[in-house]
Amino acid sequence: MDWPSNSADLNPIENLWARIKFALKRGPVIRNLLELETRVFELWENISEELIRELAESMPKRIQMCIENRGFPIKY
């Protein structure tokens, strides 16, 4: 593949971080770094196995989309 190994389109952790960021925005106001750290750890510890499996199983589809899009970013 011609994509770099750190391509966001081929890295399911990027989707996981996006979900954590979304949850942070929806949650209570965070007033300082300690609150942010605590909340991120809480969210991280509660990631479901189902979500991890879903992200891993999405890889063949992501790869195909990247190939079809000739390496340009995909909407996923």
PyMOL Python script that loads the backbone (N, CA, C, O; Angstrom):
from pymol import cmd

cmd.read_pdbstr("""\
ATOM      1  N   MET A   1       0.837  -1.183   0.000  1.00  0.00           N
ATOM      2  CA  MET A   1       0.000   0.000   0.000  1.00  0.00           C
ATOM      3  C   MET A   1       0.880   1.245   0.000  1.00  0.00           C
ATOM      4  O   MET A   1       1.991   1.249   0.531  1.00  0.00           O
ATOM      5  N   ASP A   2       0.356   2.281  -0.602  1.00  0.00           N
ATOM      6  CA  ASP A   2       1.107   3.525  -0.692  1.00  0.00           C
ATOM      7  C   ASP A   2       0.837   4.472   0.469  1.00  0.00           C
ATOM      8  O   ASP A   2       1.450   5.536   0.559  1.00  0.00           O
ATOM      9  N   TRP A   3      -0.089   4.088   1.367  1.00  0.00           N
ATOM     10  CA  TRP A   3      -0.431   4.978   2.467  1.00  0.00           C
ATOM     11  C   TRP A   3       0.561   4.816   3.609  1.00  0.00           C
ATOM     12  O   TRP A   3       1.018   3.705   3.882  1.00  0.00           O
ATOM     13  N   PRO A   4       0.895   5.900   4.271  1.00  0.00           N
ATOM     14  CA  PRO A   4       1.800   5.772   5.422  1.00  0.00           C
ATOM     15  C   PRO A   4       1.142   4.974   6.539  1.00  0.00           C
ATOM     16  O   PRO A   4      -0.083   4.927   6.649  1.00  0.00           O
ATOM     17  N   SER A   5       1.961   4.360   7.351  1.00  0.00           N
ATOM     18  CA  SER A   5       1.445   3.510   8.421  1.00  0.00           C
ATOM     19  C   SER A   5       0.635   4.291   9.448  1.00  0.00           C
ATOM     20  O   SER A   5      -0.133   3.694  10.202  1.00  0.00           O
ATOM     21  N   ASN A   6       0.786   5.592   9.494  1.00  0.00           N
ATOM     22  CA  ASN A   6       0.021   6.383  10.463  1.00  0.00           C
ATOM     23  C   ASN A   6      -1.185   7.067   9.838  1.00  0.00           C
ATOM     24  O   ASN A   6      -1.706   8.033  10.395  1.00  0.00           O
ATOM     25  N   SER A   7      -1.637   6.576   8.684  1.00  0.00           N
ATOM     26  CA  SER A   7      -2.807   7.140   8.030  1.00  0.00           C
ATOM     27  C   SER A   7      -4.027   7.013   8.933  1.00  0.00           C
ATOM     28  O   SER A   7      -4.338   5.921   9.409  1.00  0.00           O
ATOM     29  N   ALA A   8      -4.711   8.110   9.166  1.00  0.00           N
ATOM     30  CA  ALA A   8      -5.901   8.094  10.016  1.00  0.00           C
ATOM     31  C   ALA A   8      -6.999   7.208   9.434  1.00  0.00           C
ATOM     32  O   ALA A   8      -7.770   6.604  10.181  1.00  0.00           O
ATOM     33  N   ASP A   9      -7.074   7.128   8.111  1.00  0.00           N
ATOM     34  CA  ASP A   9      -8.092   6.299   7.474  1.00  0.00           C
ATOM     35  C   ASP A   9      -7.873   4.810   7.734  1.00  0.00           C
ATOM     36  O   ASP A   9      -8.823   4.028   7.700  1.00  0.00           O
ATOM     37  N   LEU A  10      -6.653   4.424   7.987  1.00  0.00           N
ATOM     38  CA  LEU A  10      -6.342   3.012   8.206  1.00  0.00           C
ATOM     39  C   LEU A  10      -5.952   2.733   9.647  1.00  0.00           C
ATOM     40  O   LEU A  10      -5.287   1.739   9.936  1.00  0.00           O
ATOM     41  N   ASN A  11      -6.361   3.600  10.536  1.00  0.00           N
ATOM     42  CA  ASN A  11      -6.015   3.446  11.938  1.00  0.00           C
ATOM     43  C   ASN A  11      -7.294   3.547  12.777  1.00  0.00           C
ATOM     44  O   ASN A  11      -7.763   4.652  13.051  1.00  0.00           O
ATOM     45  N   PRO A  12      -7.861   2.407  13.185  1.00  0.00           N
ATOM     46  CA  PRO A  12      -9.123   2.448  13.914  1.00  0.00           C
ATOM     47  C   PRO A  12      -9.065   3.207  15.237  1.00  0.00           C
ATOM     48  O   PRO A  12     -10.102   3.629  15.749  1.00  0.00           O
ATOM     49  N   ILE A  13      -7.884   3.385  15.790  1.00  0.00           N
ATOM     50  CA  ILE A  13      -7.783   4.126  17.058  1.00  0.00           C
ATOM     51  C   ILE A  13      -8.230   5.572  16.873  1.00  0.00           C
ATOM     52  O   ILE A  13      -8.699   6.207  17.817  1.00  0.00           O
ATOM     53  N   GLU A  14      -8.083   6.090  15.653  1.00  0.00           N
ATOM     54  CA  GLU A  14      -8.522   7.459  15.385  1.00  0.00           C
ATOM     55  C   GLU A  14     -10.032   7.589  15.578  1.00  0.00           C
ATOM     56  O   GLU A  14     -10.513   8.597  16.095  1.00  0.00           O
ATOM     57  N   ASN A  15     -10.780   6.560  15.157  1.00  0.00           N
ATOM     58  CA  ASN A  15     -12.230   6.578  15.370  1.00  0.00           C
ATOM     59  C   ASN A  15     -12.562   6.484  16.846  1.00  0.00           C
ATOM     60  O   ASN A  15     -13.514   7.110  17.313  1.00  0.00           O
ATOM     61  N   LEU A  16     -11.787   5.712  17.578  1.00  0.00           N
ATOM     62  CA  LEU A  16     -12.003   5.581  19.012  1.00  0.00           C
ATOM     63  C   LEU A  16     -11.773   6.916  19.709  1.00  0.00           C
ATOM     64  O   LEU A  16     -12.568   7.320  20.557  1.00  0.00           O
ATOM     65  N   TRP A  17     -10.688   7.603  19.355  1.00  0.00           N
ATOM     66  CA  TRP A  17     -10.418   8.917  19.945  1.00  0.00           C
ATOM     67  C   TRP A  17     -11.519   9.911  19.580  1.00  0.00           C
ATOM     68  O   TRP A  17     -11.900  10.747  20.400  1.00  0.00           O
ATOM     69  N   ALA A  18     -12.027   9.821  18.355  1.00  0.00           N
ATOM     70  CA  ALA A  18     -13.112  10.724  17.949  1.00  0.00           C
ATOM     71  C   ALA A  18     -14.347  10.505  18.827  1.00  0.00           C
ATOM     72  O   ALA A  18     -15.026  11.460  19.204  1.00  0.00           O
ATOM     73  N   ARG A  19     -14.628   9.251  19.145  1.00  0.00           N
ATOM     74  CA  ARG A  19     -15.774   8.960  20.017  1.00  0.00           C
ATOM     75  C   ARG A  19     -15.542   9.483  21.434  1.00  0.00           C
ATOM     76  O   ARG A  19     -16.468   9.970  22.081  1.00  0.00           O
ATOM     77  N   ILE A  20     -14.311   9.378  21.907  1.00  0.00           N
ATOM     78  CA  ILE A  20     -13.996   9.903  23.241  1.00  0.00           C
ATOM     79  C   ILE A  20     -14.139  11.422  23.249  1.00  0.00           C
ATOM     80  O   ILE A  20     -14.698  11.987  24.189  1.00  0.00           O
ATOM     81  N   LYS A  21     -13.641  12.080  22.216  1.00  0.00           N
ATOM     82  CA  LYS A  21     -13.773  13.539  22.132  1.00  0.00           C
ATOM     83  C   LYS A  21     -15.242  13.954  22.090  1.00  0.00           C
ATOM     84  O   LYS A  21     -15.635  14.928  22.731  1.00  0.00           O
ATOM     85  N   PHE A  22     -16.047  13.212  21.336  1.00  0.00           N
ATOM     86  CA  PHE A  22     -17.477  13.503  21.262  1.00  0.00           C
ATOM     87  C   PHE A  22     -18.121  13.364  22.643  1.00  0.00           C
ATOM     88  O   PHE A  22     -18.925  14.204  23.048  1.00  0.00           O
ATOM     89  N   ALA A  23     -17.760  12.300  23.358  1.00  0.00           N
ATOM     90  CA  ALA A  23     -18.312  12.082  24.702  1.00  0.00           C
ATOM     91  C   ALA A  23     -17.875  13.191  25.653  1.00  0.00           C
ATOM     92  O   ALA A  23     -18.644  13.598  26.524  1.00  0.00           O
ATOM     93  N   LEU A  24     -16.649  13.684  25.493  1.00  0.00           N
ATOM     94  CA  LEU A  24     -16.167  14.778  26.343  1.00  0.00           C
ATOM     95  C   LEU A  24     -16.984  16.052  26.100  1.00  0.00           C
ATOM     96  O   LEU A  24     -17.301  16.783  27.038  1.00  0.00           O
ATOM     97  N   LYS A  25     -17.315  16.304  24.846  1.00  0.00           N
ATOM     98  CA  LYS A  25     -18.093  17.505  24.517  1.00  0.00           C
ATOM     99  C   LYS A  25     -19.518  17.414  25.041  1.00  0.00           C
ATOM    100  O   LYS A  25     -20.105  18.428  25.420  1.00  0.00           O
ATOM    101  N   ARG A  26     -20.085  16.198  25.064  1.00  0.00           N
ATOM    102  CA  ARG A  26     -21.458  16.005  25.524  1.00  0.00           C
ATOM    103  C   ARG A  26     -21.573  15.989  27.037  1.00  0.00           C
ATOM    104  O   ARG A  26     -22.643  16.253  27.586  1.00  0.00           O
ATOM    105  N   GLY A  27     -20.488  15.684  27.705  1.00  0.00           N
ATOM    106  CA  GLY A  27     -20.520  15.520  29.157  1.00  0.00           C
ATOM    107  C   GLY A  27     -20.479  16.832  29.907  1.00  0.00           C
ATOM    108  O   GLY A  27     -20.617  17.907  29.323  1.00  0.00           O
ATOM    109  N   PRO A  28     -20.288  16.727  31.206  1.00  0.00           N
ATOM    110  CA  PRO A  28     -20.213  17.933  32.036  1.00  0.00           C
ATOM    111  C   PRO A  28     -18.987  18.781  31.678  1.00  0.00           C
ATOM    112  O   PRO A  28     -18.007  18.287  31.120  1.00  0.00           O
ATOM    113  N   VAL A  29     -19.074  20.055  32.014  1.00  0.00           N
ATOM    114  CA  VAL A  29     -17.976  20.983  31.749  1.00  0.00           C
ATOM    115  C   VAL A  29     -16.741  20.538  32.528  1.00  0.00           C
ATOM    116  O   VAL A  29     -16.822  20.225  33.716  1.00  0.00           O
ATOM    117  N   ILE A  30     -15.615  20.514  31.851  1.00  0.00           N
ATOM    118  CA  ILE A  30     -14.347  20.139  32.483  1.00  0.00           C
ATOM    119  C   ILE A  30     -13.602  21.428  32.790  1.00  0.00           C
ATOM    120  O   ILE A  30     -13.371  22.253  31.906  1.00  0.00           O
ATOM    121  N   ARG A  31     -13.234  21.589  34.039  1.00  0.00           N
ATOM    122  CA  ARG A  31     -12.674  22.869  34.486  1.00  0.00           C
ATOM    123  C   ARG A  31     -11.153  22.903  34.578  1.00  0.00           C
ATOM    124  O   ARG A  31     -10.557  23.979  34.632  1.00  0.00           O
ATOM    125  N   ASN A  32     -10.526  21.731  34.596  1.00  0.00           N
ATOM    126  CA  ASN A  32      -9.061  21.742  34.711  1.00  0.00           C
ATOM    127  C   ASN A  32      -8.479  20.446  34.150  1.00  0.00           C
ATOM    128  O   ASN A  32      -9.211  19.533  33.767  1.00  0.00           O
ATOM    129  N   LEU A  33      -7.186  20.388  34.110  1.00  0.00           N
ATOM    130  CA  LEU A  33      -6.475  19.259  33.524  1.00  0.00           C
ATOM    131  C   LEU A  33      -6.746  17.956  34.278  1.00  0.00           C
ATOM    132  O   LEU A  33      -6.880  16.902  33.657  1.00  0.00           O
ATOM    133  N   LEU A  34      -6.827  18.015  35.580  1.00  0.00           N
ATOM    134  CA  LEU A  34      -7.095  16.811  36.367  1.00  0.00           C
ATOM    135  C   LEU A  34      -8.480  16.240  36.034  1.00  0.00           C
ATOM    136  O   LEU A  34      -8.627  15.026  35.893  1.00  0.00           O
ATOM    137  N   GLU A  35      -9.485  17.096  35.910  1.00  0.00           N
ATOM    138  CA  GLU A  35     -10.816  16.633  35.528  1.00  0.00           C
ATOM    139  C   GLU A  35     -10.809  16.015  34.131  1.00  0.00           C
ATOM    140  O   GLU A  35     -11.456  14.995  33.893  1.00  0.00           O
ATOM    141  N   LEU A  36     -10.083  16.631  33.225  1.00  0.00           N
ATOM    142  CA  LEU A  36      -9.968  16.102  31.871  1.00  0.00           C
ATOM    143  C   LEU A  36      -9.320  14.715  31.892  1.00  0.00           C
ATOM    144  O   LEU A  36      -9.821  13.777  31.271  1.00  0.00           O
ATOM    145  N   GLU A  37      -8.225  14.601  32.596  1.00  0.00           N
ATOM    146  CA  GLU A  37      -7.517  13.318  32.688  1.00  0.00           C
ATOM    147  C   GLU A  37      -8.422  12.242  33.289  1.00  0.00           C
ATOM    148  O   GLU A  37      -8.479  11.120  32.786  1.00  0.00           O
ATOM    149  N   THR A  38      -9.115  12.583  34.344  1.00  0.00           N
ATOM    150  CA  THR A  38     -10.011  11.630  35.011  1.00  0.00           C
ATOM    151  C   THR A  38     -11.108  11.177  34.064  1.00  0.00           C
ATOM    152  O   THR A  38     -11.398   9.985  33.956  1.00  0.00           O
ATOM    153  N   ARG A  39     -11.710  12.129  33.385  1.00  0.00           N
ATOM    154  CA  ARG A  39     -12.819  11.794  32.469  1.00  0.00           C
ATOM    155  C   ARG A  39     -12.348  10.939  31.300  1.00  0.00           C
ATOM    156  O   ARG A  39     -13.034   9.991  30.918  1.00  0.00           O
ATOM    157  N   VAL A  40     -11.189  11.256  30.725  1.00  0.00           N
ATOM    158  CA  VAL A  40     -10.661  10.463  29.611  1.00  0.00           C
ATOM    159  C   VAL A  40     -10.388   9.037  30.078  1.00  0.00           C
ATOM    160  O   VAL A  40     -10.726   8.084  29.376  1.00  0.00           O
ATOM    161  N   PHE A  41      -9.785   8.878  31.244  1.00  0.00           N
ATOM    162  CA  PHE A  41      -9.539   7.536  31.775  1.00  0.00           C
ATOM    163  C   PHE A  41     -10.847   6.783  32.001  1.00  0.00           C
ATOM    164  O   PHE A  41     -10.926   5.590  31.708  1.00  0.00           O
ATOM    165  N   GLU A  42     -11.866   7.455  32.514  1.00  0.00           N
ATOM    166  CA  GLU A  42     -13.165   6.805  32.720  1.00  0.00           C
ATOM    167  C   GLU A  42     -13.744   6.313  31.393  1.00  0.00           C
ATOM    168  O   GLU A  42     -14.220   5.183  31.289  1.00  0.00           O
ATOM    169  N   LEU A  43     -13.694   7.173  30.394  1.00  0.00           N
ATOM    170  CA  LEU A  43     -14.223   6.797  29.085  1.00  0.00           C
ATOM    171  C   LEU A  43     -13.419   5.645  28.489  1.00  0.00           C
ATOM    172  O   LEU A  43     -13.984   4.700  27.938  1.00  0.00           O
ATOM    173  N   TRP A  44     -12.095   5.734  28.605  1.00  0.00           N
ATOM    174  CA  TRP A  44     -11.217   4.704  28.049  1.00  0.00           C
ATOM    175  C   TRP A  44     -11.482   3.348  28.717  1.00  0.00           C
ATOM    176  O   TRP A  44     -11.535   2.318  28.045  1.00  0.00           O
ATOM    177  N   GLU A  45     -11.644   3.360  30.024  1.00  0.00           N
ATOM    178  CA  GLU A  45     -11.858   2.109  30.751  1.00  0.00           C
ATOM    179  C   GLU A  45     -13.203   1.475  30.434  1.00  0.00           C
ATOM    180  O   GLU A  45     -13.393   0.282  30.671  1.00  0.00           O
ATOM    181  N   ASN A  46     -14.130   2.247  29.908  1.00  0.00           N
ATOM    182  CA  ASN A  46     -15.464   1.737  29.622  1.00  0.00           C
ATOM    183  C   ASN A  46     -15.715   1.484  28.140  1.00  0.00           C
ATOM    184  O   ASN A  46     -16.865   1.388  27.711  1.00  0.00           O
ATOM    185  N   ILE A  47     -14.659   1.378  27.368  1.00  0.00           N
ATOM    186  CA  ILE A  47     -14.805   1.037  25.956  1.00  0.00           C
ATOM    187  C   ILE A  47     -15.275  -0.413  25.883  1.00  0.00           C
ATOM    188  O   ILE A  47     -14.686  -1.300  26.501  1.00  0.00           O
ATOM    189  N   SER A  48     -16.309  -0.636  25.143  1.00  0.00           N
ATOM    190  CA  SER A  48     -16.868  -1.988  25.076  1.00  0.00           C
ATOM    191  C   SER A  48     -16.066  -2.868  24.119  1.00  0.00           C
ATOM    192  O   SER A  48     -15.457  -2.396  23.158  1.00  0.00           O
ATOM    193  N   GLU A  49     -16.091  -4.156  24.420  1.00  0.00           N
ATOM    194  CA  GLU A  49     -15.449  -5.122  23.520  1.00  0.00           C
ATOM    195  C   GLU A  49     -16.140  -5.105  22.166  1.00  0.00           C
ATOM    196  O   GLU A  49     -15.511  -5.319  21.130  1.00  0.00           O
ATOM    197  N   GLU A  50     -17.439  -4.849  22.187  1.00  0.00           N
ATOM    198  CA  GLU A  50     -18.200  -4.786  20.939  1.00  0.00           C
ATOM    199  C   GLU A  50     -17.687  -3.660  20.034  1.00  0.00           C
ATOM    200  O   GLU A  50     -17.554  -3.846  18.825  1.00  0.00           O
ATOM    201  N   LEU A  51     -17.404  -2.507  20.616  1.00  0.00           N
ATOM    202  CA  LEU A  51     -16.881  -1.388  19.833  1.00  0.00           C
ATOM    203  C   LEU A  51     -15.501  -1.721  19.278  1.00  0.00           C
ATOM    204  O   LEU A  51     -15.214  -1.431  18.116  1.00  0.00           O
ATOM    205  N   ILE A  52     -14.660  -2.318  20.084  1.00  0.00           N
ATOM    206  CA  ILE A  52     -13.321  -2.696  19.615  1.00  0.00           C
ATOM    207  C   ILE A  52     -13.433  -3.677  18.457  1.00  0.00           C
ATOM    208  O   ILE A  52     -12.740  -3.539  17.449  1.00  0.00           O
ATOM    209  N   ARG A  53     -14.302  -4.662  18.603  1.00  0.00           N
ATOM    210  CA  ARG A  53     -14.507  -5.651  17.540  1.00  0.00           C
ATOM    211  C   ARG A  53     -15.044  -4.974  16.272  1.00  0.00           C
ATOM    212  O   ARG A  53     -14.599  -5.275  15.164  1.00  0.00           O
ATOM    213  N   GLU A  54     -15.994  -4.065  16.447  1.00  0.00           N
ATOM    214  CA  GLU A  54     -16.585  -3.341  15.319  1.00  0.00           C
ATOM    215  C   GLU A  54     -15.510  -2.563  14.550  1.00  0.00           C
ATOM    216  O   GLU A  54     -15.482  -2.589  13.320  1.00  0.00           O
ATOM    217  N   LEU A  55     -14.638  -1.881  15.274  1.00  0.00           N
ATOM    218  CA  LEU A  55     -13.574  -1.114  14.627  1.00  0.00           C
ATOM    219  C   LEU A  55     -12.587  -2.023  13.909  1.00  0.00           C
ATOM    220  O   LEU A  55     -12.153  -1.719  12.798  1.00  0.00           O
ATOM    221  N   ALA A  56     -12.233  -3.138  14.539  1.00  0.00           N
ATOM    222  CA  ALA A  56     -11.300  -4.080  13.907  1.00  0.00           C
ATOM    223  C   ALA A  56     -11.917  -4.691  12.649  1.00  0.00           C
ATOM    224  O   ALA A  56     -11.249  -4.835  11.625  1.00  0.00           O
ATOM    225  N   GLU A  57     -13.183  -5.043  12.737  1.00  0.00           N
ATOM    226  CA  GLU A  57     -13.848  -5.664  11.594  1.00  0.00           C
ATOM    227  C   GLU A  57     -14.118  -4.679  10.458  1.00  0.00           C
ATOM    228  O   GLU A  57     -14.425  -5.090   9.339  1.00  0.00           O
ATOM    229  N   SER A  58     -14.005  -3.398  10.738  1.00  0.00           N
ATOM    230  CA  SER A  58     -14.220  -2.394   9.698  1.00  0.00           C
ATOM    231  C   SER A  58     -12.998  -2.221   8.790  1.00  0.00           C
ATOM    232  O   SER A  58     -13.078  -1.545   7.764  1.00  0.00           O
ATOM    233  N   MET A  59     -11.887  -2.821   9.161  1.00  0.00           N
ATOM    234  CA  MET A  59     -10.654  -2.602   8.404  1.00  0.00           C
ATOM    235  C   MET A  59     -10.728  -3.021   6.931  1.00  0.00           C
ATOM    236  O   MET A  59     -10.296  -2.245   6.079  1.00  0.00           O
ATOM    237  N   PRO A  60     -11.247  -4.197   6.587  1.00  0.00           N
ATOM    238  CA  PRO A  60     -11.310  -4.532   5.157  1.00  0.00           C
ATOM    239  C   PRO A  60     -12.095  -3.499   4.344  1.00  0.00           C
ATOM    240  O   PRO A  60     -11.705  -3.144   3.232  1.00  0.00           O
ATOM    241  N   LYS A  61     -13.206  -3.023   4.915  1.00  0.00           N
ATOM    242  CA  LYS A  61     -14.001  -2.011   4.221  1.00  0.00           C
ATOM    243  C   LYS A  61     -13.216  -0.706   4.080  1.00  0.00           C
ATOM    244  O   LYS A  61     -13.264  -0.066   3.029  1.00  0.00           O
ATOM    245  N   ARG A  62     -12.495  -0.310   5.128  1.00  0.00           N
ATOM    246  CA  ARG A  62     -11.687   0.913   5.073  1.00  0.00           C
ATOM    247  C   ARG A  62     -10.603   0.807   4.000  1.00  0.00           C
ATOM    248  O   ARG A  62     -10.375   1.738   3.228  1.00  0.00           O
ATOM    249  N   ILE A  63      -9.953  -0.335   3.974  1.00  0.00           N
ATOM    250  CA  ILE A  63      -8.889  -0.544   2.984  1.00  0.00           C
ATOM    251  C   ILE A  63      -9.462  -0.448   1.579  1.00  0.00           C
ATOM    252  O   ILE A  63      -8.884   0.210   0.714  1.00  0.00           O
ATOM    253  N   GLN A  64     -10.598  -1.101   1.349  1.00  0.00           N
ATOM    254  CA  GLN A  64     -11.224  -1.044   0.026  1.00  0.00           C
ATOM    255  C   GLN A  64     -11.606   0.384  -0.339  1.00  0.00           C
ATOM    256  O   GLN A  64     -11.418   0.804  -1.481  1.00  0.00           O
ATOM    257  N   MET A  65     -12.142   1.130   0.621  1.00  0.00           N
ATOM    258  CA  MET A  65     -12.522   2.518   0.356  1.00  0.00           C
ATOM    259  C   MET A  65     -11.295   3.364   0.003  1.00  0.00           C
ATOM    260  O   MET A  65     -11.362   4.210  -0.889  1.00  0.00           O
ATOM    261  N   CYS A  66     -10.190   3.141   0.691  1.00  0.00           N
ATOM    262  CA  CYS A  66      -8.951   3.880   0.395  1.00  0.00           C
ATOM    263  C   CYS A  66      -8.450   3.547  -1.004  1.00  0.00           C
ATOM    264  O   CYS A  66      -8.006   4.430  -1.737  1.00  0.00           O
ATOM    265  N   ILE A  67      -8.523   2.275  -1.370  1.00  0.00           N
ATOM    266  CA  ILE A  67      -8.095   1.868  -2.715  1.00  0.00           C
ATOM    267  C   ILE A  67      -8.975   2.538  -3.757  1.00  0.00           C
ATOM    268  O   ILE A  67      -8.474   3.096  -4.733  1.00  0.00           O
ATOM    269  N   GLU A  68     -10.283   2.484  -3.552  1.00  0.00           N
ATOM    270  CA  GLU A  68     -11.211   3.085  -4.507  1.00  0.00           C
ATOM    271  C   GLU A  68     -11.061   4.594  -4.592  1.00  0.00           C
ATOM    272  O   GLU A  68     -11.343   5.187  -5.633  1.00  0.00           O
ATOM    273  N   ASN A  69     -10.626   5.213  -3.525  1.00  0.00           N
ATOM    274  CA  ASN A  69     -10.463   6.670  -3.490  1.00  0.00           C
ATOM    275  C   ASN A  69      -9.042   7.080  -3.865  1.00  0.00           C
ATOM    276  O   ASN A  69      -8.665   8.243  -3.716  1.00  0.00           O
ATOM    277  N   ARG A  70      -8.266   6.132  -4.345  1.00  0.00           N
ATOM    278  CA  ARG A  70      -6.884   6.357  -4.805  1.00  0.00           C
ATOM    279  C   ARG A  70      -6.002   7.042  -3.783  1.00  0.00           C
ATOM    280  O   ARG A  70      -5.138   7.846  -4.132  1.00  0.00           O
ATOM    281  N   GLY A  71      -6.222   6.719  -2.519  1.00  0.00           N
ATOM    282  CA  GLY A  71      -5.358   7.244  -1.470  1.00  0.00           C
ATOM    283  C   GLY A  71      -5.797   8.541  -0.854  1.00  0.00           C
ATOM    284  O   GLY A  71      -5.224   8.992   0.137  1.00  0.00           O
ATOM    285  N   PHE A  72      -6.823   9.152  -1.440  1.00  0.00           N
ATOM    286  CA  PHE A  72      -7.329  10.390  -0.850  1.00  0.00           C
ATOM    287  C   PHE A  72      -8.154  10.046   0.385  1.00  0.00           C
ATOM    288  O   PHE A  72      -8.642   8.922   0.501  1.00  0.00           O
ATOM    289  N   PRO A  73      -8.319  10.986   1.303  1.00  0.00           N
ATOM    290  CA  PRO A  73      -9.069  10.691   2.527  1.00  0.00           C
ATOM    291  C   PRO A  73     -10.462  10.170   2.234  1.00  0.00           C
ATOM    292  O   PRO A  73     -11.097  10.558   1.253  1.00  0.00           O
ATOM    293  N   ILE A  74     -10.921   9.290   3.096  1.00  0.00           N
ATOM    294  CA  ILE A  74     -12.256   8.724   2.951  1.00  0.00           C
ATOM    295  C   ILE A  74     -13.169   9.318   4.012  1.00  0.00           C
ATOM    296  O   ILE A  74     -12.702   9.848   5.021  1.00  0.00           O
ATOM    297  N   LYS A  75     -14.466   9.227   3.778  1.00  0.00           N
ATOM    298  CA  LYS A  75     -15.436   9.673   4.779  1.00  0.00           C
ATOM    299  C   LYS A  75     -15.913   8.428   5.494  1.00  0.00           C
ATOM    300  O   LYS A  75     -16.664   7.628   4.935  1.00  0.00           O
ATOM    301  N   TYR A  76     -15.481   8.268   6.714  1.00  0.00           N
ATOM    302  CA  TYR A  76     -15.838   7.081   7.463  1.00  0.00           C
ATOM    303  C   TYR A  76     -16.421   7.456   8.776  1.00  0.00           C
ATOM    304  O   TYR A  76     -16.790   6.582   9.561  1.00  0.00           O
TER     305      TYR A  76
END
""", "prot")
cmd.dss("prot")
cmd.show_as("cartoon", "prot")
cmd.util.cbc("prot")
cmd.orient("prot")
